[in-house]
Amino acid sequence: MKKILFSILAAAALLTACVDLDLTPRSQGSSENWYSTEQQLQLSLNALYSPGLWNFECNRFFHTDRYSDDWSQRTELYDWLAGSVDDNWSKAKNEWANDYKSIARANTILVSLEKTKDKMSEATVHQYAGEAKFFRAAMYTYLIFLFGDVPFYTESISLEDAYKMGRTDKNVILEQIYRDFDDAAAALPVSYTGAQRVTKGAAYAMKARTALLMNDWKTCAEAAKACMDLGVYSLHPDYRELFLSSCKTSPEYIFVLPCSNELAVHSYGEAATRSFCPRMNGGTSVAQPSWELFFAYTCTDGKNVEDSPLYDPANPFANRDPRLSEITVPFDSEFMDYIYNPRPSATQTLQVSTGKMLKNVDSKVGSKDCSYNGLMLKKFVDEEWPDDRLTDTPQRIMRYGDVLLMYAEAKMELGEIDNSVFKALNSLRARAYKCGVAETGKYPAITETNQTALRRIIRNERRCELAWENRRWSDLIRWRICDPCLNKPIYGLPAIDKVKKNEATGYWIWPKDFRPHMRMDTTIDLSDIEGYPDYLQINVTRLFVPRQYLFPIPQNERVVSPMLTQNPGY
């Protein structure tokens, strides 16, 4: 297994530092000479597993979450959230370049397989073709979701021909994406022995995600069901453990990109891990879950904070969905060897391993640069990070929990609300509450049959279950709710003197009578807190511009390809 993993990771290491190659191979001659043996074709496929090519998912920690209402980062506002995206935006350029680079390589592999199939077994040719089609379909999915109509080709082409291409209707491309995923599912095995490669289940699941992004509910439901019916995936028994660096394999993983500190292929380096570690552990607490995300988690009766009598503003973590305490560190709990206490009275905090009280730099009284909103990221963060500031946590592209949510949403939108929908949703809730799905007295089981009401539940369930997994931003886009969701301030704690004054009342972080409102579109409305000016500071204000529902076609691409028209508004 280690040898197989090494071959994939070695290819990844070679490519990660070089992500801006041309649309197509620079030399058709040398490309043809290379793609001529089984070993060369396998190495070429291995290179497509490089995290550097999966820009949408792996460009950096929590890449797209930074553009969502789940994110709070001091006074930082990323360009997409500032409404400042234009046709020279580097993120659009990188996405375009990496997606087309992968497509060009996949096309070349498919063409080369036809030329070299007599040198390999039929089964190997079939598998390699399935893998190449999987990657091509995945990258075209990102392109049509982010850019709309884009240049489309399924064979190796010259640069001259590429520059003459215009934009193809995304619905035409979508049909090819579906065919590629179907071909991949037919060609790929259900599992491998000792390898982490794309499988039949990954093809079904990624087809479901494509359909979800396109609001194609029928295809989404069918593909998700096909993945579920394989019977090889299940939920990891412990939600917290699933996201730790030590969790390299799991029955919940459907498609992950492996990394290895031992082999010097790291998920992320020092700057990234330090940004999300507590200051007590040498981190910088740069970014954390937003207040909106905090209030999205229901109480243990299944009701929203504004409706539940169980919500206690003096102890806001009490009686809440257990997943809240997994995305952000509960106050007064141990985390990474220290008691996390951001209250202004906590000038010192306990180091559990030594029993010593130390200066508390995770509170405003200890450091002005501590968490700006009092919350601390917990999900993904673990003891591996402060050691050498490196992590090799797998890059999780698809997990079974997401498949269950896609299936439930698609069935709901089709009006096919049945027991299979409730089973999918309740298995996730039961896992969170650490009980069996049949033990409905131990968790707030979902039984809602009204489509409108169930839509709200499912959308919020996606937010809470998949928090900080690069899913929220694309959900906001496909639901077309960026405007009401994002055109609002990002709130944080006020000045230290006000926080001290508030703590004296027994309600230090939020007012006693403050209850955020969940709108019909499931976004959290915090605006009422502005009636309590001593409890807030506006760190920065988001600005969503409707043209940004689509990325701009990069200007440098339009310069060399005059046939490429621009998206509206740019």
MILUM-299909 format. One record per residue: x, y, z of N, C-alpha, C in turn. Coordinates in steps of 0.1 Angstrom, whole numbers, plus 5000, padded with zeros to 4 digits. Example, Ala and Ser with C-alpha at 12.3 -4.5 7.8 and 13.67 -1.06 7.14 Angstrom:
# MILUM-299909
513249435078512349555078513249675078
512849785071513749895071512950005079
# end
This chain:
# MILUM-299909
500849885000500050005000500950135000
502050125008502850245009503450274995
503850174987504450194974503450254965
502150214966501150264957500850414961
500750434974500550574979501750664975
502950614975504050694972504050734957
503650644948503550684934502650794932
501450794939500550894937501051024943
501651014955502151134962503351194955
504151114949505351164942504951244930
503951194923503451274912502851404917
502151394928501551514934502651614938
503651574944504751664948505351734936
505551664925506151724913505251834907
503951814909503051904902502552014910
502552004924501952104932502552234931
503852244929504552374928504452434914
503752364905503652414891502252394886
501452504888500052484885499552574874
500452644867499952734857500452704843
500352574839500752534826499752564815
500052544803499252574792497952494791
496952534783495752464782495952324777
496852304768497052174762498552144763
498952024761500451994762501152074751
502352124756503052214747503652144735
503952014736504551944725503751814723
503051804712502351684709503251564707
504451594701505351484699505851424712
506351504721506851444734505651384742
504451444741503351384748503051244743
503151224730502851094724503950994728
505151044728506250954732506150904746
505650994755505550964769504350864771
503250884766502050804769502050684760
503050594762503250474753503350344761
503450344774503550224782502550224793
502250114799501350104810501850184822
503150174824503650244836503550404834
503850444822503750594819502250634820
501350554815499950594816499450604831
499950504839499550504853500150624860
501450654857502050774864501250904859
500850904847500051024842498751034849
498050924852496850924860497150964874
498150914880498550944893498651094895
499251164885499451304885498051384887
497051324882495651384883495151384897
495751314906495351314920496051424928
496851504921497651604928496651714934
496751744947495851844952496051984945
497252004939497452124932496552144920
496052034914495152044903493652064907
493352034920492052044925491852184932
491952284924491952424929490752454936
489552414932488352444938488252394952
488852274954488752204967489952234976
491152244970492352224978493352344977
492952454971493852564969494452614983
493652604993494152645006493152585016
493452595029492552545039491152615038
490052535038488752595038488552705027
488952665015489152755004487852835001
486752774998485552854995484752895007
484952835018484252885030484653025033
485753075029486153215031485153315024
484453265015483453345008482053335013
481853265024480553235029480253305042
479053295047478553345059478953265071
479753155069480253075080481553125085
482153225079483553265081483653405087
484553415097484853545103486453555104
487053655099488453665099488853815102
488753845115489153985119488454085110
489254175104488654275095488954245081
489354115078489654075064488354045057
488354095044487254065035487754015022
487553895019488153845006487453904994
488153914983487753994972486353954967
486053824967484753784962483653834971
483853844984482953894993482954044994
483954114988483954254987483354314975
482954224966482354264953483354324944
484654284945485754354938486354264927
485654154924486154064913486054124900
487154114892487154154878487754044869
487954074856488453974847489953944848
490554014858491953984861492153914874
491053864880491053804893491853674892
492853664901493753554901493053414904
491953424912491253294915490653234903
490053324895489453274882490453224873
491553294872492653244863493153114867
493453094880493952964885492952854883
491652884886490652774884490652734869
490552834861490552804846491752724842
492952764846494152694842494252554847
493952534860494052404866493052304860
491752354858490752264853491052224839
491452314830491852274817493052194816
494052224825495252134825494851994827
493951974837493551834840492751774829
491951854823491151804811492051764800
493051844797493951814786494751684788
495151664801495851544804494951424803
493751434808492751324807492451294793
492251394785492051364770493251294764
494451334767495651274761495751134766
495451104778495450964783494450884775
493250934773492150854766492550824752
493150924745493650904732494750804731
495650814741496850724741496450584744
495350564752494950434756494450354743
493850424734493450364721494650314714
495850394715497050354707497850244714
497650234727498550134734497750024740
496450004737495649904743496149764741
496849744730497349604727498449574736
499049664744500149644753499649614767
498349624769497849614783496649524783
496249474794495149384795493849474793
492849404789491549474786491049544799
491149474810490749524823491449654827
492749654824493549774828493149894819
493049864806492549974797491250034802
490349944805488949984810489050064822
489950024832490050104844490650234842
491750244834492450364832491550464825
490750414815489850504808488750554818
488250474827487350514837487850624846
489150604850489750714859489850844851
490350834839490550964831489251034829
488150954826486851014824486251074837
486551014848486151064861486751204863
488051214861488751344863488251454853
488051414840487551504831486251554834
485351464839483951504842484051604854
484851574864484951654876485351794873
486351804864486851944861485952024852
485251954843484252024835483052064845
482751994855481752034865482052164871
483352174876483752304882483652414872
484052394860484052494850482652544847
481652454844480352504841479652564853
479952514865479352574877479852714879
481152734877481752864881481652964869
481852914857481953004845480653004836
479852904837478752884828479252814815
478852874803479352814791480852834789
481552724785483052734784483452654772
484752674768485252594757485152444760
484852364750484652214753485252134743
486052034747486651944737486951814745
486951704738487151574744488351494738
489151564730490251494724491451594726
492651534723493851624723493751724712
494051844714493951944704495252034705
495552104694496652194694496352324700
497352394704497152534710496452624700
496852604687496252694677494652664676
494252534677492852504677492152554689
492852544701492252584713491952734713
492852814707492652954707491553004698
491052914689489952944680488652904686
488652844698487352784703486552894710
485252884708484352974716483752904728
482652944732482052884744480852794740
480852674746479852574743478752584754
477552564750476352564760476652464771
476552514783476952434795476052304796
474852314790473952194790474452084781
475052124770475752024762476851954769
477652034776478751984783478251894795
477151934801476651854812476251714808
475751704796475451564791476651484790
477751544785479051464784479551434798
479451524807479851504821479151374827
477851374825477051264829477451134823
477751134810478251014802479550974808
480451064810481751034816481650964829
480851024838480650964851480050824850
479050804841478450674839479550574834
480350614824481350524819482350494830
482650594838483650564849483050464859
481750484863481150394872481050254866
480850234853480850104847482250044847
483250124846484650074844485450054857
485050124868485850124880485350024890
486249964898485849874908485149934920
484449854927483849914940484949954950
486049874950487149904959488449844954
489549884960490849834957491449774969
492449694967493249634978494449724980
494449804991495649874995495950004987
494950054980495150174972494050274974
494350394972493350504973493150564960
492350504952492050554938490550574937
490150644926488650664924488050534921
486750524926486050394925484650424919
483950314917482550324912481750414921
481850404934481150484943481450634941
482750664939483150804937482550854924
482450774914481850824901480350854904
479650764911478250794913478050924922
478850934932478751044942479051174935
480151174927480451304920479451334909
478851234903477751264894476551334901
476251274913475251334922475551484925
476751504928477151644932477051734920
477451694908477251774896475751804894
474951704895473451724893472951824904
473451804916473051894927473352044923
474552064918474952204915474152254904
473652174895472852214884471352214887
470952174899469552164903468852064895
469551954891468951844883468551734894
467351754900467051664911466951524908
466351484897466151344893467451274892
468351334884469751274882470451264895
470351374904471051374917470551254925
469251244926468651134935469050994930
469050974917469350844911470850814914
471750914911473150884913473450864928
472950944937473150924951472650794956
471550754951470950624954471850504950
472350524937473250414932474550404941
475050514946476150514955475750444968
474650474974474150424986473950274985
473350234973473050094971474249994970
475450054968476649974967476849904980
476449964991476549895004477949895010
478849975005480249975010480550095018
479650185019479950305027479050315039
479550375050478750405062479350525069
478550575078479050695086480050655096
481150735097482150715107481450725120
481750635130480950635142481150765151
482350835149482550955157482851075148
481951175149481951285141483351365142
483751385155484951465157486151385151
486251255154487351185149487551185134
486451195127486451185112487351295106
487551405113488251525108489651535114
490151445122491451455127492451405117
493651455119494751415110495051265110
494751205121495051065123494050975115
492951035111491850955104492250945089
493150855085493550845071492550775063
491850675069490950595061489650585070
488550575063487250565070486250505060
485250435066484150385057483250495051
483450615057482750735052483450805040
484750775038485450845027485050775014
484650855005484350804991485450844982
485950974983487051024974487851124982
489051084985489951174992491351174985
492051284986493351294981494351264992
495151154992496051135003497251225004
497651255016498951325018499751255028
501051295029501951225038503051315043
503151345056504251425061505551345059
505451215061506651125059507251135045
506351155035506851155021506951305017
506751395026506951545023505851595014
504651535014503551585007502451625017
502551755021501751805032500351855027
499351845035498051905031498252055031
498852105042499052255043500252275051
500852385050502152415057501952505069
502952565074503052635086502052755087
502052835077501152955078499752915079
499352815072497852775072497552715086
498252625091497952565104497952665115
498952755115499052855126497852945126
497252975115496153065114494853015122
494852885124493652825130493852765143
495052775148495452715161495152825172
494752785184494652885195495952945198
495953065203497153145206497853075217
497153005226497852935237498752825232
498452775219499252675213500252725203
500452855203501352915193500752955180
499352945179498652985167498353135167
497653185158497253325156495853355157
494953255157493553275158493053375148
493553365136493153465126491753455122
491253325120489853305115489153205123
487853225124486953135132485553125126
484753035131483353025127482653155130
481753195122480953315124479853305134
479353415139478253415148477053355141
476853375128475753325120475753175120
476953115118477052965119476752915133
477252985143476952945157475452935159
474753025154473253025157472452935147
473152885137472452795128472152655135
472952615145472752485151471552495160
470652395159469452395167469752355181
468652365189468752315203468352165202
468552105214468351955214466851915212
465952005212464551975209464351995194
465352025186465252035172464752175167
464552265176464052395173465152495172
464952595164465952705163466052785176
467152855177467452925189466253025193
465753085182464753185185463353125190
463152995187461952935191462052835203
463252795206463452695217463552755231
462752695240462852735254464152685261
464852595254466052535259467352625258
467252725249468352815247468652895259
469952895264470352965275471453065271
471053195270472053295266473253315275
473153265288474253275297475153155295
474653045289475452925286475052885272
475452955262474952935248475252795242
476252725247476552585242475652485248
474952515259474152415265472852375257
472452255257471252205251471252235236
472452225230472552245215472952125208
472652115195473152015186474651985189
475051855192476451825196477451875185
477051885173477951925163478452075164
477652155172478152285175479452285183
479552195192480752175201481852105193
481652065181482652015173483252105162
482452205159482952305149483652415157
483152455169483852555177483952515191
485052555198485352505211484452565222
483752475229482852535240483652605251
483052715256483652785266483952695278
485052715285485352635297485652495295
485952455282486252315280487752305276
488252175278489652155275489852135259
490852205254491152195240492652205238
493252105233494652105230495452145242
495052085254495852095266495552225274
494652305270494352425277492752435279
492352505289490952535291490652665283
489752655273489452765265488452855272
488852975276487953075283488253215278
487453265268487653395262487053505270
486453485282485853585290486953685294
486553815296487553915300488153895314
487353825323487853805336488853695337
489053615326489953505326491353545322
492053615331493353665328494353545327
494053435333494853315333493953195329
494653095324493852975321494752855325
494052735326494752615331495452535319
496652505321497352405312497052265319
496252185312495852065318496951965322
497951955313498951855314499851885326
500052015329500952055340500252095353
498952135351498152185363498552325366
499252395357499652535360498652635353
498552745360497752855354498752945347
498452975334499253055326498453175320
499253275316498553395310497653355298
496453405298495453355289495453455277
496153415266496253495254495153465244
494253375248493053355240491853435246
492153535254491153625259491653765255
490653865254491053995250491954065261
491854025273492754075283494154035282
494353925275495653865274496353895260
495453925250495953955237494954025229
495254135223494254205215494054135201
494954035198494853965186494153825187
493553805199492753675201491553675191
490753575192489553565183488753695184
488453755173487653875173486253855177
485753735176484253715179484053615191
485153575198485053495209485053345206
484853305194484753165190486153115185
486352985186487652925182487252795174
487952785162487752675154488152545161
487352445160487752315166487752205155
486852205146486852105135488152105127
488751985125489951965118491252005126
491152095136492352135143492652025153
493851985154494251885164495751895168
496151805177497451815183498651805173
498351745162499451735152499951875147
499051975147499352095141500452175148
500452195161501452275168502852215168
502952085165504252015166505252075156
505052055143505952105133505252195123
504052235127503252325118502852265105
502952135104502652065091501451965094
500651945084499651845085499451765072
499151635074498951555062497551495063
496551575069495251525068494751505054
494051395051493551375037492751495032
492851525020491951625013490651555010
489651585018488351515017487451575006
487351514995486551574984485151524985
484951404989483551344990483451245001
482451265010482151165020480751125020
480451015026479150955025478051045032
478451115042477451205048476851305038
477651355029477251445019476351375009
476651245006475751174996474351165002
474251135015472951115022472151255021
472851365023472251495023471751525009
472651494999472251514985470951434981
470951314985469851224982468551284989
468651325001467451375008466951505002
467851594998467451724992466851694978
467451614970466851584957465451524958
465351424967464051354969462951464974
463351544983462451654988462051744976
462951784968462651874957461751814947
461851684945461051604936459651584942
459451614955458151584961458051444965
459151364966459151224970459651214984
458851264993459251265007458751135013
459751045016459350905021460350865032
460250745037461050705048462550695045
462850685032464250685028464850815031
464150925029464651055031464851075046
463851035054464051045069465250965074
465350845068466450755073467850825070
467950885058469250945054469551065064
468551145066468751265075468951225089
468151135094468251095108469451015112
470050945102471250875105472350975108
472351085102473351195105473151255118
471851285122471551335135471851235146
471551115144471751015154473250995156
474050995146475550995147476051105156
475451225153475851345161475551325176
474451265179473951245193474551115199
475351045191475950915195474850815200
473950795191472950695194472450625181
471650525181471150455169470050535163
469850525150468850595143467450565148
467250445153465950405158465650455172
466750505179466550555193466050705192
464850725187464350855185464050935197
464150875209463950955221465251015225
466350985219467651035223468151155214
467451175203467851285194466551345187
466551465182465351525176465251475161
464551355160464351295147463551385138
463951385125463251465115462051385109
460851435110459651375105458751465097
459251585094458451685086458151635072
456851645068456451595055456151715046
455951835051455651955043456951995035
456752005022457952025014458652155018
457952265020458552395023459252385036
458652325046459252315060460452225059
460352115052461452025051462652085043
462352165034463452235026464352315036
463652385045464452465054465252375063
464652265068465452175077466652115069
466452075057467552015050468652115047
468252235043469352335040470152365052
469452375064470252405076471052285080
470452165078471252045081472552035073
472452065061473652075052474652165058
474252285062475152385068475852335080
475152275089475652225102476552105100
476052005092476851885091478151905083
478051985073479152005064479952135066
479852195078480452325081481952315078
482452415071483852435069484452315061
483652265052484052155043483952195028
483952325025483952375012482552345005
481552345012480252315006479252435007
479352515017478352615020478352725009
479452765004479452864994478752824981
479052704976478352654964476852634967
476452604979475052594982474352734981
475052834986474452964985474253004971
475252974962475153004948474052934941
473952804943472952724936471552754941
471352794954470052834959469752974956
470753044950470553194947470153274959
470853264970470453344982471753424986
472653444978473853514982473453664985
472553724978472253864980471653884994
470553814998470053835012471053785023
471853685020472653625030473953695032
474553755022475853805023475953965024
474954035020475054175021474654225035
475554195044475354225058476754235065
476754285077478054295084478554165090
479754155093480354055101480654105115
479954055125480054105138481054035147
481554115157482554055166482354125180
483254085189483154145202483554295203
482954365212483254515213484554535220
484954655223486154685231486154625244
487354605250487454525262486654585274
486554715275485754775286484354745285
483754735273482354695271482154545274
483154465270483054315273483054295288
483854365295483954355310482654395316
482054505311480754555316479654455314
479654385302478654285299478854165308
480054125310480254005318479654025332
479654145337479154165351477654135351
476954145340475554115340475253965339
476253885337476053735336475853695321
475853785312475653765298476753835290
477853765289479053845285479253855270
478753755263478953755248477753805240
476553755244475353805237474353855248
473453945245472553995255471553885259
470953905271470053805276468853785267
468253895261467053885254467253875238
468553855234468753855220468553715215
467753705204467453575197467553595182
468653545176468753565161467553505154
467153555143466053505135466553425123
465953305121466253235109465253265099
465653325088464753365077464253245070
463253265062462653155054463653085045
464653165040465653105032466753035040
466553025053467452965063468753045066
468853165061470053245065469653305079
470753325087470553375100470653525100
469653595106469553735107470053785121
471153845121471653895134471454045137
470754105128470654255128470054305141
469254235148468654285160469654315171
470854255169471854275179472354425179
472154495168472554635167471754715176
470654665182469954735192470654725206
471754655206472554635218473954685215
474254805213475554855208476654815217
476454795230477554755238477954605237
477254535228477554395227478154365213
478554455205479054425192480054525187
480754475177481554565169481454515155
481254605146481154565131482654555126
483054435124484454415120484654455105
483654415097483754455083482354425077
482054485066480754465059480854395046
480154285044480254215031479554295020
479854265008479154324996479154224985
477954164983477854074972477254144960
477854124948477454184936476854064927
475654074922474953964915475753904904
476553994897477353934886478253824890
478553814903479553724908478953584910
477653564906477153434906477853344896
478553414886479453344877480753414878
481853344876483153404876483353474862
484253564862484553624849485453534840
485353534827486253464819487553544820
488653484823489953554825490353634813
490753764816491053854805492253794796
493253734803494353674795493953564785
492853494789492353394780491653454768
490953564770490253634760491153704750
492353744755493253814746493753714736
494053584740494653494730493453414723
492253424728491153354722490053454720
490053524709489053624706487553574706
487453444704486053394703485353384717
486153394727485553384741484853514745
483553504747482853624751482853624766
482553744772482653764786481253744793
481253704806480053694813479453824816
478153834818477453964820477954034832
478154164831478554254842479954274844
480854204836482254224838482854304826
# end
